[in-house]
Amino acid sequence: MSYEDLDVWKRACRMSCDVYTTLSRCRDFGFRDQITRSGLSVPSNIAEGFERGSKKEKRQFLYYAKGSLAELKTQVYIGQRIGYIHNERGNSWRMELDEIQKMLAALIKSIEP
């Protein structure tokens, strides 16, 4: 199976695209850069893990993706609190991130030694 076949990868890619387009006009370049990097890191680490040679490496990169997801969720929350992200959109993103996190956890469990 390719990472491109994974629903978790597809959903993480959609989230990353949504974050990029939504915050493209944000003038706080530090915030915008950090949140878009976190969002981009989730599907990128899933992909990299699936291209690694061993189960141990695959799991490690999936854990990196999980960590980046937690960063992204935190940044969405902060973005809402400081008025950069509308509450409705932020809440929707955080719900989607919860679902992606569950999918990642299940994927990691499926490849445990």
N, CA, C and O atoms as a printed pandas DataFrame, in Angstrom:
     atom_number atom_name residue_name chain_id  residue_number  x_coord  y_coord  z_coord
0              1         N          MET        A               1    0.846   -1.185    0.000
1              2        CA          MET        A               1    0.000    0.000    0.000
2              3         C          MET        A               1    0.887    1.242    0.000
3              4         O          MET        A               1    1.898    1.296    0.700
4              5         N          SER        A               2    0.505    2.216   -0.774
5              6        CA          SER        A               2    1.213    3.488   -0.840
6              7         C          SER        A               2    0.594    4.471    0.157
7              8         O          SER        A               2   -0.593    4.387    0.472
8              9         N          TYR        A               3    1.402    5.389    0.639
9             10        CA          TYR        A               3    0.864    6.432    1.533
10            11         C          TYR        A               3   -0.236    7.216    0.855
11            12         O          TYR        A               3   -1.135    7.722    1.526
12            13         N          GLU        A               4   -0.185    7.328   -0.464
13            14        CA          GLU        A               4   -1.207    8.079   -1.199
14            15         C          GLU        A               4   -2.585    7.423   -1.142
15            16         O          GLU        A               4   -3.597    8.057   -1.438
16            17         N          ASP        A               5   -2.611    6.153   -0.760
17            18        CA          ASP        A               5   -3.878    5.427   -0.615
18            19         C          ASP        A               5   -4.499    5.611    0.766
19            20         O          ASP        A               5   -5.653    5.239    0.979
20            21         N          LEU        A               6   -3.754    6.175    1.695
21            22        CA          LEU        A               6   -4.210    6.311    3.078
22            23         C          LEU        A               6   -5.157    7.499    3.251
23            24         O          LEU        A               6   -4.841    8.621    2.855
24            25         N          ASP        A               7   -6.312    7.239    3.842
25            26        CA          ASP        A               7   -7.256    8.328    4.122
26            27         C          ASP        A               7   -6.639    9.355    5.073
27            28         O          ASP        A               7   -6.894   10.552    4.935
28            29         N          VAL        A               8   -5.837    8.906    6.027
29            30        CA          VAL        A               8   -5.227    9.827    6.982
30            31         C          VAL        A               8   -4.289   10.801    6.260
31            32         O          VAL        A               8   -4.246   11.983    6.599
32            33         N          TRP        A               9   -3.552   10.317    5.281
33            34        CA          TRP        A               9   -2.654   11.184    4.500
34            35         C          TRP        A               9   -3.478   12.187    3.682
35            36         O          TRP        A               9   -3.149   13.372    3.631
36            37         N          LYS        A              10   -4.539   11.711    3.049
37            38        CA          LYS        A              10   -5.394   12.584    2.233
38            39         C          LYS        A              10   -6.027   13.684    3.085
39            40         O          LYS        A              10   -6.059   14.849    2.687
40            41         N          ARG        A              11   -6.529   13.304    4.259
41            42        CA          ARG        A              11   -7.162   14.291    5.138
42            43         C          ARG        A              11   -6.146   15.294    5.659
43            44         O          ARG        A              11   -6.440   16.485    5.758
44            45         N          ALA        A              12   -4.953   14.819    5.993
45            46        CA          ALA        A              12   -3.898   15.724    6.463
46            47         C          ALA        A              12   -3.474   16.682    5.348
47            48         O          ALA        A              12   -3.191   17.850    5.613
48            49         N          CYS        A              13   -3.428   16.201    4.116
49            50        CA          CYS        A              13   -3.111   17.085    2.978
50            51         C          CYS        A              13   -4.183   18.155    2.798
51            52         O          CYS        A              13   -3.870   19.326    2.583
52            53         N          ARG        A              14   -5.440   17.751    2.886
53            54        CA          ARG        A              14   -6.531   18.729    2.763
54            55         C          ARG        A              14   -6.453   19.777    3.868
55            56         O          ARG        A              14   -6.678   20.964    3.630
56            57         N          MET        A              15   -6.133   19.330    5.073
57            58        CA          MET        A              15   -6.004   20.270    6.195
58            59         C          MET        A              15   -4.881   21.259    5.924
59            60         O          MET        A              15   -5.043   22.463    6.128
60            61         N          SER        A              16   -3.756   20.758    5.472
61            62        CA          SER        A              16   -2.622   21.629    5.183
62            63         C          SER        A              16   -2.990   22.669    4.123
63            64         O          SER        A              16   -2.672   23.850    4.267
64            65         N          CYS        A              17   -3.648   22.231    3.080
65            66        CA          CYS        A              17   -4.071   23.162    2.019
66            67         C          CYS        A              17   -5.031   24.213    2.557
67            68         O          CYS        A              17   -4.931   25.390    2.210
68            69         N          ASP        A              18   -5.960   23.786    3.406
69            70        CA          ASP        A              18   -6.938   24.714    3.976
70            71         C          ASP        A              18   -6.254   25.758    4.856
71            72         O          ASP        A              18   -6.592   26.941    4.805
72            73         N          VAL        A              19   -5.293   25.312    5.662
73            74        CA          VAL        A              19   -4.554   26.244    6.514
74            75         C          VAL        A              19   -3.802   27.252    5.645
75            76         O          VAL        A              19   -3.845   28.454    5.908
76            77         N          TYR        A              20   -3.118   26.768    4.618
77            78        CA          TYR        A              20   -2.374   27.662    3.726
78            79         C          TYR        A              20   -3.288   28.712    3.095
79            80         O          TYR        A              20   -2.990   29.905    3.135
80            81         N          THR        A              21   -4.396   28.263    2.516
81            82        CA          THR        A              21   -5.259   29.213    1.807
82            83         C          THR        A              21   -5.957   30.176    2.763
83            84         O          THR        A              21   -6.103   31.360    2.459
84            85         N          THR        A              22   -6.384   29.671    3.912
85            86        CA          THR        A              22   -7.082   30.516    4.875
86            87         C          THR        A              22   -6.167   31.607    5.430
87            88         O          THR        A              22   -6.599   32.743    5.624
88            89         N          LEU        A              23   -4.916   31.265    5.683
89            90        CA          LEU        A              23   -4.002   32.218    6.322
90            91         C          LEU        A              23   -3.070   32.913    5.332
91            92         O          LEU        A              23   -2.103   33.555    5.741
92            93         N          SER        A              24   -3.350   32.791    4.047
93            94        CA          SER        A              24   -2.457   33.377    3.042
94            95         C          SER        A              24   -2.326   34.899    3.159
95            96         O          SER        A              24   -1.329   35.474    2.725
96            97         N          ARG        A              25   -3.323   35.537    3.740
97            98        CA          ARG        A              25   -3.274   37.004    3.876
98            99         C          ARG        A              25   -2.903   37.465    5.288
99           100         O          ARG        A              25   -2.898   38.661    5.578
100          101         N          CYS        A              26   -2.595   36.512    6.153
101          102        CA          CYS        A              26   -2.202   36.865    7.519
102          103         C          CYS        A              26   -0.878   37.622    7.466
103          104         O          CYS        A              26    0.102   37.146    6.893
104          105         N          ARG        A              27   -0.866   38.808    8.073
105          106        CA          ARG        A              27    0.321   39.661    7.999
106          107         C          ARG        A              27    1.338   39.372    9.109
107          108         O          ARG        A              27    2.441   39.919    9.113
108          109         N          ASP        A              28    0.953   38.514   10.040
109          110        CA          ASP        A              28    1.896   38.072   11.069
110          111         C          ASP        A              28    2.672   36.898   10.470
111          112         O          ASP        A              28    2.275   35.739   10.586
112          113         N          PHE        A              29    3.783   37.235    9.829
113          114        CA          PHE        A              29    4.524   36.238    9.066
114          115         C          PHE        A              29    5.088   35.129    9.943
115          116         O          PHE        A              29    5.180   33.983    9.502
116          117         N          GLY        A              30    5.465   35.449   11.168
117          118        CA          GLY        A              30    5.977   34.428   12.077
118          119         C          GLY        A              30    4.921   33.390   12.396
119          120         O          GLY        A              30    5.182   32.188   12.335
120          121         N          PHE        A              31    3.720   33.856   12.737
121          122        CA          PHE        A              31    2.621   32.948   13.036
122          123         C          PHE        A              31    2.253   32.140   11.806
123          124         O          PHE        A              31    2.122   30.918   11.872
124          125         N          ARG        A              32    2.087   32.822   10.689
125          126        CA          ARG        A              32    1.694   32.148    9.446
126          127         C          ARG        A              32    2.717   31.084    9.051
127          128         O          ARG        A              32    2.349   29.979    8.651
128          129         N          ASP        A              33    3.997   31.420    9.165
129          130        CA          ASP        A              33    5.045   30.481    8.804
130          131         C          ASP        A              33    5.004   29.253    9.714
131          132         O          ASP        A              33    5.110   28.122    9.239
132          133         N          GLN        A              34    4.852   29.473   11.003
133          134        CA          GLN        A              34    4.867   28.363   11.953
134          135         C          GLN        A              34    3.679   27.433   11.764
135          136         O          GLN        A              34    3.845   26.214   11.752
136          137         N          ILE        A              35    2.490   27.989   11.616
137          138        CA          ILE        A              35    1.298   27.140   11.512
138          139         C          ILE        A              35    1.262   26.405   10.173
139          140         O          ILE        A              35    0.824   25.256   10.111
140          141         N          THR        A              36    1.716   27.051    9.108
141          142        CA          THR        A              36    1.724   26.358    7.823
142          143         C          THR        A              36    2.788   25.257    7.803
143          144         O          THR        A              36    2.585   24.211    7.188
144          145         N          ARG        A              37    3.914   25.488    8.471
145          146        CA          ARG        A              37    4.940   24.439    8.556
146          147         C          ARG        A              37    4.431   23.243    9.349
147          148         O          ARG        A              37    4.667   22.099    8.964
148          149         N          SER        A              38    3.748   23.493   10.434
149          150        CA          SER        A              38    3.186   22.388   11.217
150          151         C          SER        A              38    2.187   21.597   10.380
151          152         O          SER        A              38    2.209   20.366   10.362
152          153         N          GLY        A              39    1.321   22.317    9.696
153          154        CA          GLY        A              39    0.321   21.658    8.852
154          155         C          GLY        A              39    0.950   20.848    7.733
155          156         O          GLY        A              39    0.489   19.750    7.421
156          157         N          LEU        A              40    1.985   21.377    7.138
157          158        CA          LEU        A              40    2.679   20.683    6.049
158          159         C          LEU        A              40    3.440   19.462    6.557
159          160         O          LEU        A              40    3.601   18.479    5.834
160          161         N          SER        A              41    3.897   19.528    7.778
161          162        CA          SER        A              41    4.701   18.461    8.358
162          163         C          SER        A              41    3.902   17.176    8.592
163          164         O          SER        A              41    4.469   16.084    8.536
164          165         N          VAL        A              42    2.622   17.287    8.849
165          166        CA          VAL        A              42    1.823   16.089    9.167
166          167         C          VAL        A              42    1.791   15.126    7.972
167          168         O          VAL        A              42    2.258   13.995    8.107
168          169         N          PRO        A              43    1.262   15.525    6.811
169          170        CA          PRO        A              43    1.246   14.565    5.697
170          171         C          PRO        A              43    2.647   14.245    5.178
171          172         O          PRO        A              43    2.889   13.148    4.675
172          173         N          SER        A              44    3.563   15.196    5.299
173          174        CA          SER        A              44    4.927   14.952    4.820
174          175         C          SER        A              44    5.600   13.844    5.618
175          176         O          SER        A              44    6.284   12.997    5.043
176          177         N          ASN        A              45    5.416   13.839    6.929
177          178        CA          ASN        A              45    6.014   12.792    7.757
178          179         C          ASN        A              45    5.332   11.438    7.557
179          180         O          ASN        A              45    5.982   10.396    7.641
180          181         N          ILE        A              46    4.045   11.453    7.297
181          182        CA          ILE        A              46    3.361   10.193    6.961
182          183         C          ILE        A              46    3.984    9.614    5.692
183          184         O          ILE        A              46    4.316    8.430    5.630
184          185         N          ALA        A              47    4.134   10.462    4.691
185          186        CA          ALA        A              47    4.715   10.017    3.417
186          187         C          ALA        A              47    6.142    9.511    3.615
187          188         O          ALA        A              47    6.504    8.445    3.116
188          189         N          GLU        A              48    6.942   10.275    4.340
189          190        CA          GLU        A              48    8.331    9.868    4.538
190          191         C          GLU        A              48    8.412    8.537    5.288
191          192         O          GLU        A              48    9.234    7.683    4.955
192          193         N          GLY        A              49    7.577    8.367    6.279
193          194        CA          GLY        A              49    7.571    7.116    7.022
194          195         C          GLY        A              49    7.271    5.915    6.144
195          196         O          GLY        A              49    7.877    4.854    6.297
196          197         N          PHE        A              50    6.339    6.086    5.230
197          198        CA          PHE        A              50    5.966    4.974    4.364
198          199         C          PHE        A              50    7.029    4.662    3.321
199          200         O          PHE        A              50    7.004    3.595    2.709
200          201         N          GLU        A              51    7.941    5.566    3.118
201          202        CA          GLU        A              51    9.027    5.323    2.173
202          203         C          GLU        A              51   10.284    4.805    2.859
203          204         O          GLU        A              51   11.269    4.498    2.188
204          205         N          ARG        A              52   10.265    4.705    4.170
205          206        CA          ARG        A              52   11.404    4.180    4.924
206          207         C          ARG        A              52   11.422    2.653    4.848
207          208         O          ARG        A              52   10.409    2.016    4.560
208          209         N          GLY        A              53   12.584    2.092    5.110
209          210        CA          GLY        A              53   12.772    0.666    4.919
210          211         C          GLY        A              53   12.279   -0.230    6.032
211          212         O          GLY        A              53   11.954   -1.390    5.778
212          213         N          SER        A              54   12.212    0.255    7.235
213          214        CA          SER        A              54   11.853   -0.623    8.347
214          215         C          SER        A              54   10.584   -0.147    9.049
215          216         O          SER        A              54   10.184    1.013    8.945
216          217         N          LYS        A              55    9.965   -1.086    9.766
217          218        CA          LYS        A              55    8.780   -0.731   10.559
218          219         C          LYS        A              55    9.141    0.285   11.633
219          220         O          LYS        A              55    8.363    1.192   11.926
220          221         N          LYS        A              56   10.324    0.127   12.216
221          222        CA          LYS        A              56   10.762    1.049   13.270
222          223         C          LYS        A              56   10.837    2.482   12.734
223          224         O          LYS        A              56   10.371    3.414   13.389
224          225         N          GLU        A              57   11.417    2.658   11.558
225          226        CA          GLU        A              57   11.509    4.001   10.956
226          227         C          GLU        A              57   10.126    4.524   10.584
227          228         O          GLU        A              57    9.828    5.704   10.774
228          229         N          LYS        A              58    9.293    3.651   10.058
229          230        CA          LYS        A              58    7.929    4.054    9.688
230          231         C          LYS        A              58    7.187    4.583   10.908
231          232         O          LYS        A              58    6.573    5.649   10.863
232          233         N          ARG        A              59    7.254    3.822   12.002
233          234        CA          ARG        A              59    6.596    4.255   13.245
234          235         C          ARG        A              59    7.154    5.581   13.730
235          236         O          ARG        A              59    6.398    6.457   14.149
236          237         N          GLN        A              60    8.473    5.737   13.678
237          238        CA          GLN        A              60    9.096    6.975   14.144
238          239         C          GLN        A              60    8.549    8.189   13.393
239          240         O          GLN        A              60    8.232    9.208   14.006
240          241         N          PHE        A              61    8.438    8.081   12.070
241          242        CA          PHE        A              61    7.930    9.213   11.293
242          243         C          PHE        A              61    6.439    9.435   11.525
243          244         O          PHE        A              61    5.965   10.568   11.448
244          245         N          LEU        A              62    5.702    8.376   11.805
245          246        CA          LEU        A              62    4.292    8.554   12.148
246          247         C          LEU        A              62    4.162    9.262   13.497
247          248         O          LEU        A              62    3.242   10.056   13.696
248          249         N          TYR        A              63    5.069    8.978   14.411
249          250        CA          TYR        A              63    5.086    9.719   15.683
250          251         C          TYR        A              63    5.462   11.187   15.457
251          252         O          TYR        A              63    4.922   12.072   16.120
252          253         N          TYR        A              64    6.376   11.447   14.533
253          254        CA          TYR        A              64    6.687   12.838   14.192
254          255         C          TYR        A              64    5.436   13.538   13.661
255          256         O          TYR        A              64    5.155   14.679   14.028
256          257         N          ALA        A              65    4.688   12.851   12.799
257          258        CA          ALA        A              65    3.447   13.418   12.254
258          259         C          ALA        A              65    2.466   13.726   13.378
259          260         O          ALA        A              65    1.799   14.760   13.370
260          261         N          LYS        A              66    2.388   12.811   14.349
261          262        CA          LYS        A              66    1.490   13.018   15.488
262          263         C          LYS        A              66    1.908   14.238   16.306
263          264         O          LYS        A              66    1.065   15.008   16.766
264          265         N          GLY        A              67    3.212   14.403   16.479
265          266        CA          GLY        A              67    3.715   15.568   17.203
266          267         C          GLY        A              67    3.410   16.862   16.465
267          268         O          GLY        A              67    3.010   17.852   17.078
268          269         N          SER        A              68    3.599   16.856   15.152
269          270        CA          SER        A              68    3.291   18.037   14.355
270          271         C          SER        A              68    1.808   18.355   14.396
271          272         O          SER        A              68    1.414   19.521   14.384
272          273         N          LEU        A              69    0.990   17.319   14.446
273          274        CA          LEU        A              69   -0.450   17.519   14.547
274          275         C          LEU        A              69   -0.801   18.213   15.860
275          276         O          LEU        A              69   -1.650   19.103   15.885
276          277         N          ALA        A              70   -0.151   17.808   16.947
277          278        CA          ALA        A              70   -0.395   18.458   18.241
278          279         C          ALA        A              70    0.045   19.921   18.200
279          280         O          ALA        A              70   -0.619   20.790   18.765
280          281         N          GLU        A              71    1.168   20.188   17.530
281          282        CA          GLU        A              71    1.608   21.580   17.348
282          283         C          GLU        A              71    0.554   22.377   16.595
283          284         O          GLU        A              71    0.181   23.479   16.999
284          285         N          LEU        A              72    0.079   21.801   15.493
285          286        CA          LEU        A              72   -0.906   22.484   14.661
286          287         C          LEU        A              72   -2.177   22.767   15.442
287          288         O          LEU        A              72   -2.733   23.862   15.352
288          289         N          LYS        A              73   -2.636   21.795   16.202
289          290        CA          LYS        A              73   -3.858   21.992   16.987
290          291         C          LYS        A              73   -3.674   23.113   18.008
291          292         O          LYS        A              73   -4.579   23.920   18.222
292          293         N          THR        A              74   -2.507   23.159   18.630
293          294        CA          THR        A              74   -2.200   24.227   19.585
294          295         C          THR        A              74   -2.186   25.585   18.898
295          296         O          THR        A              74   -2.720   26.559   19.427
296          297         N          GLN        A              75   -1.581   25.648   17.731
297          298        CA          GLN        A              75   -1.494   26.912   16.999
298          299         C          GLN        A              75   -2.863   27.368   16.498
299          300         O          GLN        A              75   -3.137   28.568   16.456
300          301         N          VAL        A              76   -3.712   26.435   16.125
301          302        CA          VAL        A              76   -5.085   26.789   15.741
302          303         C          VAL        A              76   -5.795   27.400   16.940
303          304         O          VAL        A              76   -6.460   28.428   16.812
304          305         N          TYR        A              77   -5.660   26.773   18.103
305          306        CA          TYR        A              77   -6.289   27.289   19.319
306          307         C          TYR        A              77   -5.796   28.706   19.610
307          308         O          TYR        A              77   -6.596   29.602   19.880
308          309         N          ILE        A              78   -4.496   28.904   19.554
309          310        CA          ILE        A              78   -3.933   30.236   19.809
310          311         C          ILE        A              78   -4.411   31.224   18.745
311          312         O          ILE        A              78   -4.760   32.362   19.059
312          313         N          GLY        A              79   -4.425   30.787   17.497
313          314        CA          GLY        A              79   -4.916   31.646   16.413
314          315         C          GLY        A              79   -6.341   32.107   16.638
315          316         O          GLY        A              79   -6.689   33.246   16.324
316          317         N          GLN        A              80   -7.168   31.222   17.182
317          318        CA          GLN        A              80   -8.543   31.602   17.521
318          319         C          GLN        A              80   -8.544   32.642   18.637
319          320         O          GLN        A              80   -9.254   33.645   18.566
320          321         N          ARG        A              81   -7.747   32.394   19.658
321          322        CA          ARG        A              81   -7.735   33.280   20.832
322          323         C          ARG        A              81   -7.244   34.688   20.484
323          324         O          ARG        A              81   -7.686   35.664   21.089
324          325         N          ILE        A              82   -6.340   34.794   19.521
325          326        CA          ILE        A              82   -5.803   36.120   19.175
326          327         C          ILE        A              82   -6.504   36.740   17.969
327          328         O          ILE        A              82   -6.124   37.818   17.513
328          329         N          GLY        A              83   -7.520   36.062   17.458
329          330        CA          GLY        A              83   -8.347   36.638   16.403
330          331         C          GLY        A              83   -7.841   36.432   14.984
331          332         O          GLY        A              83   -8.346   37.075   14.063
332          333         N          TYR        A              84   -6.873   35.567   14.778
333          334        CA          TYR        A              84   -6.380   35.289   13.424
334          335         C          TYR        A              84   -7.231   34.249   12.700
335          336         O          TYR        A              84   -7.279   34.215   11.471
336          337         N          ILE        A              85   -7.899   33.406   13.480
337          338        CA          ILE        A              85   -8.718   32.334   12.919
338          339         C          ILE        A              85  -10.112   32.462   13.521
339          340         O          ILE        A              85  -10.274   32.476   14.741
340          341         N          HIS        A              86  -11.115   32.555   12.654
341          342        CA          HIS        A              86  -12.499   32.643   13.134
342          343         C          HIS        A              86  -12.833   31.397   13.956
343          344         O          HIS        A              86  -12.404   30.290   13.631
344          345         N          ASN        A              87  -13.596   31.596   15.013
345          346        CA          ASN        A              87  -13.903   30.502   15.931
346          347         C          ASN        A              87  -14.541   29.301   15.252
347          348         O          ASN        A              87  -14.175   28.161   15.536
348          349         N          GLU        A              88  -15.488   29.547   14.360
349          350        CA          GLU        A              88  -16.173   28.435   13.698
350          351         C          GLU        A              88  -15.181   27.594   12.889
351          352         O          GLU        A              88  -15.206   26.365   12.950
352          353         N          ARG        A              89  -14.318   28.260   12.141
353          354        CA          ARG        A              89  -13.325   27.538   11.344
354          355         C          ARG        A              89  -12.331   26.814   12.250
355          356         O          ARG        A              89  -12.000   25.653   12.010
356          357         N          GLY        A              90  -11.858   27.495   13.285
357          358        CA          GLY        A              90  -10.908   26.882   14.204
358          359         C          GLY        A              90  -11.478   25.658   14.898
359          360         O          GLY        A              90  -10.798   24.642   15.045
360          361         N          ASN        A              91  -12.729   25.759   15.324
361          362        CA          ASN        A              91  -13.374   24.612   15.962
362          363         C          ASN        A              91  -13.498   23.439   14.993
363          364         O          ASN        A              91  -13.275   22.285   15.359
364          365         N          SER        A              92  -13.855   23.756   13.758
365          366        CA          SER        A              92  -13.962   22.721   12.729
366          367         C          SER        A              92  -12.600   22.067   12.475
367          368         O          SER        A              92  -12.503   20.845   12.363
368          369         N          TRP        A              93  -11.558   22.885   12.387
369          370        CA          TRP        A              93  -10.213   22.347   12.191
370          371         C          TRP        A              93   -9.809   21.456   13.353
371          372         O          TRP        A              93   -9.265   20.371   13.146
372          373         N          ARG        A              94  -10.072   21.906   14.569
373          374        CA          ARG        A              94   -9.650   21.120   15.722
374          375         C          ARG        A              94  -10.401   19.791   15.791
375          376         O          ARG        A              94   -9.831   18.785   16.215
376          377         N          MET        A              95  -11.659   19.771   15.384
377          378        CA          MET        A              95  -12.404   18.510   15.326
378          379         C          MET        A              95  -11.790   17.586   14.274
379          380         O          MET        A              95  -11.633   16.389   14.514
380          381         N          GLU        A              96  -11.447   18.133   13.121
381          382        CA          GLU        A              96  -10.805   17.331   12.074
382          383         C          GLU        A              96   -9.443   16.826   12.540
383          384         O          GLU        A              96   -9.082   15.682   12.266
384          385         N          LEU        A              97   -8.696   17.655   13.232
385          386        CA          LEU        A              97   -7.395   17.236   13.751
386          387         C          LEU        A              97   -7.553   16.111   14.777
387          388         O          LEU        A              97   -6.713   15.213   14.834
388          389         N          ASP        A              98   -8.605   16.146   15.578
389          390        CA          ASP        A              98   -8.874   15.049   16.509
390          391         C          ASP        A              98   -9.094   13.742   15.749
391          392         O          ASP        A              98   -8.599   12.690   16.155
392          393         N          GLU        A              99   -9.833   13.814   14.651
393          394        CA          GLU        A              99  -10.088   12.624   13.837
394          395         C          GLU        A              99   -8.797   12.111   13.194
395          396         O          GLU        A              99   -8.539   10.908   13.177
396          397         N          ILE        A             100   -7.998   13.027   12.669
397          398        CA          ILE        A             100   -6.722   12.637   12.063
398          399         C          ILE        A             100   -5.819   12.009   13.115
399          400         O          ILE        A             100   -5.113   11.042   12.831
400          401         N          GLN        A             101   -5.836   12.550   14.323
401          402        CA          GLN        A             101   -5.018   11.994   15.412
402          403         C          GLN        A             101   -5.442   10.563   15.713
403          404         O          GLN        A             101   -4.587    9.698   15.905
404          405         N          LYS        A             102   -6.729   10.300   15.758
405          406        CA          LYS        A             102   -7.217    8.945   16.012
406          407         C          LYS        A             102   -6.783    7.997   14.893
407          408         O          LYS        A             102   -6.391    6.858   15.148
408          409         N          MET        A             103   -6.858    8.474   13.672
409          410        CA          MET        A             103   -6.443    7.656   12.532
410          411         C          MET        A             103   -4.945    7.347   12.597
411          412         O          MET        A             103   -4.522    6.224   12.322
412          413         N          LEU        A             104   -4.159    8.344   12.959
413          414        CA          LEU        A             104   -2.717    8.132   13.094
414          415         C          LEU        A             104   -2.415    7.134   14.211
415          416         O          LEU        A             104   -1.571    6.253   14.048
416          417         N          ALA        A             105   -3.094    7.271   15.328
417          418        CA          ALA        A             105   -2.881    6.353   16.452
418          419         C          ALA        A             105   -3.195    4.916   16.030
419          420         O          ALA        A             105   -2.458    3.992   16.376
420          421         N          ALA        A             106   -4.277    4.727   15.292
421          422        CA          ALA        A             106   -4.648    3.385   14.814
422          423         C          ALA        A             106   -3.613    2.853   13.833
423          424         O          ALA        A             106   -3.271    1.671   13.860
424          425         N          LEU        A             107   -3.117    3.731   12.969
425          426        CA          LEU        A             107   -2.101    3.315   11.999
426          427         C          LEU        A             107   -0.821    2.896   12.708
427          428         O          LEU        A             107   -0.218    1.879   12.364
428          429         N          ILE        A             108   -0.409    3.679   13.696
429          430        CA          ILE        A             108    0.792    3.342   14.473
430          431         C          ILE        A             108    0.591    1.996   15.172
431          432         O          ILE        A             108    1.481    1.146   15.158
432          433         N          LYS        A             109   -0.561    1.809   15.771
433          434        CA          LYS        A             109   -0.837    0.554   16.482
434          435         C          LYS        A             109   -0.795   -0.639   15.521
435          436         O          LYS        A             109   -0.365   -1.730   15.895
436          437         N          SER        A             110   -1.239   -0.423   14.293
437          438        CA          SER        A             110   -1.271   -1.529   13.319
438          439         C          SER        A             110    0.115   -1.989   12.889
439          440         O          SER        A             110    0.272   -3.090   12.361
440          441         N          ILE        A             111    1.122   -1.145   13.114
441          442        CA          ILE        A             111    2.486   -1.545   12.731
442          443         C          ILE        A             111    3.405   -1.707   13.928
443          444         O          ILE        A             111    4.625   -1.768   13.774
444          445         N          GLU        A             112    2.833   -1.776   15.110
445          446        CA          GLU        A             112    3.648   -2.014   16.303
446          447         C          GLU        A             112    4.311   -3.372   16.189
447          448         O          GLU        A             112    3.765   -4.280   15.562
448          449         N          PRO        A             113    5.479   -3.521   16.786
449          450        CA          PRO        A             113    6.187   -4.803   16.686
450          451         C          PRO        A             113    5.475   -5.921   17.418
451          452         O          PRO        A             113    5.950   -7.056   17.423
